[in-house]
């Protein structure tokens, strides 16, 4: 009984520490390039008072993850250039605030960008698991 209690407490501490660490990272932005060309000058921008997160070019078939920190009442936008050097802008999250964590995913295909934004909040309950998928 004592051993089970110690294991339970250890797992609880591990879980709670993961919630804290994940919350400090901000919002995970996952970009998936499902085109047959490289996306150039890829950048994530936290609008209003936030910063820009310039990324390397994103090759066809590749995926990248970046963590961004919202500032005040913000939105998160994706910018990139296609092979014809046409600049594209997509809103990834319309409303986030300082301290929010969560996840938004953009899948860029030949003819559109599909956005899947998960709920954002002050606590990321998935803990360590949110780092692996």
C-alpha contacts under 8 A as a table, 3 or more apart, distances in Angstrom:
res1	aa1	res2	aa2	distance
1	X	4	X	5.20
1	X	5	X	6.31
2	X	5	X	5.11
2	X	6	X	6.28
3	X	6	X	5.13
3	X	7	X	6.24
4	X	7	X	5.11
4	X	8	X	6.09
5	X	8	X	5.00
5	X	9	X	6.18
6	X	9	X	5.14
6	X	10	X	6.13
7	X	10	X	5.06
7	X	11	X	6.14
8	X	11	X	5.19
8	X	12	X	6.09
9	X	12	X	4.97
9	X	13	X	6.11
10	X	13	X	5.15
10	X	14	X	6.16
11	X	14	X	4.98
11	X	15	X	6.08
12	X	15	X	5.08
12	X	16	X	6.07
13	X	16	X	5.18
13	X	17	X	5.99
14	X	17	X	5.25
14	X	18	X	6.24
15	X	18	X	5.09
15	X	19	X	6.36
15	X	127	X	6.14
15	X	128	X	7.27
16	X	19	X	5.04
16	X	20	X	6.32
16	X	127	X	7.27
17	X	20	X	5.08
17	X	21	X	6.13
17	X	127	X	7.76
18	X	21	X	5.09
18	X	22	X	5.88
18	X	127	X	4.39
18	X	128	X	4.84
19	X	22	X	5.28
19	X	23	X	6.04
19	X	123	X	6.98
19	X	124	X	5.82
19	X	125	X	5.94
19	X	126	X	6.95
19	X	127	X	4.13
19	X	128	X	6.95
20	X	23	X	5.17
20	X	24	X	6.47
20	X	123	X	7.96
20	X	127	X	7.60
21	X	24	X	5.27
21	X	25	X	6.85
21	X	127	X	7.74
22	X	25	X	5.41
22	X	26	X	7.36
22	X	101	X	7.67
22	X	124	X	6.45
22	X	127	X	6.00
22	X	128	X	6.80
22	X	130	X	7.45
22	X	131	X	7.74
23	X	26	X	5.93
23	X	99	X	7.67
23	X	100	X	7.49
23	X	101	X	5.63
23	X	122	X	7.12
23	X	123	X	5.95
23	X	124	X	5.78
24	X	99	X	7.76
24	X	101	X	7.79
25	X	28	X	7.78
25	X	67	X	6.11
25	X	68	X	7.32
25	X	69	X	7.35
25	X	101	X	7.20
26	X	67	X	5.95
26	X	68	X	5.58
26	X	69	X	4.99
26	X	70	X	7.29
26	X	99	X	6.73
26	X	100	X	5.99
26	X	101	X	4.41
26	X	102	X	6.95
27	X	67	X	5.35
27	X	68	X	5.28
27	X	69	X	6.42
27	X	70	X	7.74
27	X	100	X	6.83
27	X	101	X	4.55
27	X	102	X	4.84
27	X	103	X	5.38
27	X	104	X	7.45
27	X	120	X	7.92
28	X	65	X	6.61
28	X	66	X	5.80
28	X	67	X	4.47
28	X	68	X	6.53
28	X	101	X	7.54
28	X	102	X	6.23
28	X	103	X	4.58
28	X	104	X	6.31
29	X	65	X	5.57
29	X	66	X	5.30
29	X	67	X	6.00
29	X	68	X	7.23
29	X	103	X	5.98
29	X	104	X	5.11
29	X	105	X	5.83
29	X	106	X	7.81
30	X	63	X	7.06
30	X	64	X	5.76
30	X	65	X	4.40
30	X	66	X	6.60
30	X	103	X	7.66
30	X	104	X	6.34
30	X	105	X	4.62
30	X	106	X	6.27
31	X	63	X	5.53
31	X	64	X	5.35
31	X	65	X	6.39
31	X	105	X	5.92
31	X	106	X	4.97
31	X	107	X	6.04
31	X	108	X	7.52
32	X	61	X	7.13
32	X	62	X	6.08
32	X	63	X	4.40
32	X	64	X	6.73
32	X	105	X	7.73
32	X	106	X	6.20
32	X	107	X	4.66
32	X	108	X	6.04
33	X	38	X	7.90
33	X	39	X	7.53
33	X	58	X	6.81
33	X	59	X	6.98
33	X	60	X	5.51
33	X	61	X	5.23
33	X	62	X	5.55
33	X	63	X	6.25
33	X	107	X	6.18
33	X	108	X	5.07
33	X	109	X	6.66
34	X	60	X	6.21
34	X	61	X	5.19
34	X	62	X	7.58
34	X	107	X	6.70
34	X	108	X	5.59
34	X	109	X	4.80
34	X	110	X	7.28
35	X	38	X	7.69
35	X	60	X	5.59
35	X	61	X	6.81
35	X	108	X	6.67
35	X	109	X	4.87
35	X	110	X	5.10
36	X	60	X	5.16
36	X	61	X	7.33
36	X	110	X	7.60
37	X	59	X	6.60
37	X	60	X	5.02
37	X	82	X	7.83
37	X	83	X	7.06
38	X	57	X	6.62
38	X	58	X	5.53
38	X	59	X	4.22
38	X	60	X	5.15
38	X	82	X	7.38
38	X	83	X	7.30
39	X	42	X	6.58
39	X	57	X	5.65
39	X	58	X	5.06
39	X	59	X	6.34
39	X	60	X	7.54
39	X	80	X	6.17
39	X	81	X	5.87
39	X	82	X	5.58
39	X	83	X	7.34
40	X	56	X	7.60
40	X	57	X	4.62
40	X	58	X	6.59
40	X	80	X	5.80
40	X	81	X	5.02
40	X	82	X	6.46
40	X	83	X	7.75
41	X	54	X	7.39
41	X	55	X	7.02
41	X	56	X	6.77
41	X	57	X	5.74
41	X	79	X	7.71
41	X	80	X	5.40
41	X	81	X	6.09
42	X	54	X	6.27
42	X	55	X	5.35
42	X	56	X	6.49
42	X	57	X	5.94
42	X	58	X	7.11
42	X	78	X	7.39
42	X	79	X	5.73
42	X	80	X	4.38
42	X	81	X	7.11
43	X	52	X	6.74
43	X	53	X	5.57
43	X	54	X	4.37
43	X	55	X	5.55
43	X	78	X	5.95
43	X	79	X	5.18
43	X	80	X	6.38
44	X	52	X	5.79
44	X	53	X	4.98
44	X	54	X	6.41
44	X	55	X	7.73
44	X	76	X	7.01
44	X	77	X	5.72
44	X	78	X	4.77
44	X	79	X	6.36
45	X	50	X	7.18
45	X	51	X	6.11
45	X	52	X	4.43
45	X	53	X	6.17
45	X	76	X	5.77
45	X	77	X	5.14
45	X	78	X	6.41
45	X	79	X	7.67
46	X	49	X	7.24
46	X	50	X	4.57
46	X	51	X	5.55
46	X	52	X	6.31
46	X	68	X	7.66
46	X	69	X	7.74
46	X	70	X	6.28
46	X	71	X	7.59
46	X	74	X	6.34
46	X	75	X	5.77
46	X	76	X	4.63
46	X	77	X	6.42
47	X	50	X	5.49
47	X	51	X	7.44
47	X	74	X	5.45
47	X	75	X	5.24
47	X	76	X	6.13
47	X	77	X	7.24
48	X	71	X	7.70
48	X	72	X	7.98
48	X	73	X	7.44
48	X	74	X	5.66
48	X	75	X	7.36
49	X	71	X	6.00
49	X	72	X	7.26
49	X	74	X	7.43
50	X	69	X	7.60
50	X	70	X	6.25
50	X	71	X	5.28
50	X	74	X	7.36
53	X	68	X	7.68
58	X	62	X	6.43
58	X	63	X	7.52
58	X	64	X	7.72
59	X	62	X	5.60
69	X	98	X	7.05
69	X	99	X	7.44
69	X	100	X	7.84
70	X	73	X	7.50
70	X	74	X	6.04
70	X	75	X	7.71
70	X	76	X	7.95
70	X	96	X	6.37
70	X	97	X	5.55
70	X	98	X	4.95
70	X	99	X	7.01
70	X	100	X	7.03
71	X	74	X	6.09
71	X	97	X	6.07
71	X	98	X	4.73
72	X	96	X	7.91
72	X	97	X	5.11
72	X	98	X	5.04
73	X	95	X	6.65
73	X	96	X	5.87
73	X	97	X	4.69
73	X	98	X	7.04
74	X	94	X	7.44
74	X	95	X	5.67
74	X	96	X	5.25
74	X	97	X	5.93
75	X	91	X	7.42
75	X	92	X	7.61
75	X	93	X	5.47
75	X	94	X	4.73
75	X	95	X	5.03
75	X	96	X	5.95
76	X	91	X	6.11
76	X	92	X	5.38
76	X	93	X	5.02
76	X	94	X	6.64
76	X	95	X	7.83
76	X	96	X	7.87
77	X	89	X	6.82
77	X	90	X	5.61
77	X	91	X	4.41
77	X	92	X	5.26
77	X	93	X	7.03
78	X	88	X	7.93
78	X	89	X	5.60
78	X	90	X	5.13
78	X	91	X	6.30
78	X	92	X	6.62
79	X	87	X	6.93
79	X	88	X	5.51
79	X	89	X	4.58
79	X	90	X	6.60
80	X	87	X	5.65
80	X	88	X	5.38
80	X	89	X	6.88
81	X	84	X	7.67
81	X	85	X	5.20
81	X	86	X	5.29
81	X	87	X	4.36
81	X	88	X	6.01
82	X	85	X	5.19
82	X	86	X	5.52
82	X	87	X	6.71
82	X	88	X	7.63
83	X	86	X	7.39
90	X	113	X	7.61
91	X	94	X	6.55
92	X	104	X	6.49
92	X	105	X	7.54
92	X	106	X	7.11
92	X	115	X	6.33
92	X	117	X	7.01
93	X	96	X	7.00
93	X	104	X	7.13
93	X	117	X	6.67
96	X	100	X	6.50
96	X	120	X	7.08
97	X	100	X	5.63
99	X	121	X	7.96
99	X	122	X	5.91
100	X	120	X	6.04
100	X	121	X	4.92
100	X	122	X	4.67
100	X	123	X	7.36
101	X	120	X	5.64
101	X	121	X	5.63
101	X	122	X	5.94
101	X	123	X	6.53
101	X	124	X	6.10
102	X	118	X	6.40
102	X	119	X	6.31
102	X	120	X	4.69
102	X	121	X	6.63
102	X	124	X	6.31
103	X	117	X	6.12
103	X	118	X	5.44
103	X	119	X	7.42
103	X	120	X	7.17
104	X	115	X	7.17
104	X	116	X	5.71
104	X	117	X	4.03
104	X	118	X	5.88
105	X	115	X	5.75
105	X	116	X	5.08
105	X	117	X	6.09
106	X	113	X	6.39
106	X	114	X	5.61
106	X	115	X	4.65
106	X	116	X	6.46
107	X	113	X	5.61
107	X	114	X	5.14
107	X	115	X	6.60
108	X	112	X	6.24
108	X	113	X	4.47
108	X	114	X	6.51
109	X	112	X	5.48
109	X	113	X	6.08
109	X	114	X	7.97
121	X	124	X	7.08
124	X	127	X	6.11
126	X	129	X	5.55
126	X	130	X	5.45
127	X	130	X	5.97
128	X	131	X	5.72
128	X	132	X	7.51
129	X	132	X	5.49
129	X	133	X	7.12
130	X	133	X	6.12
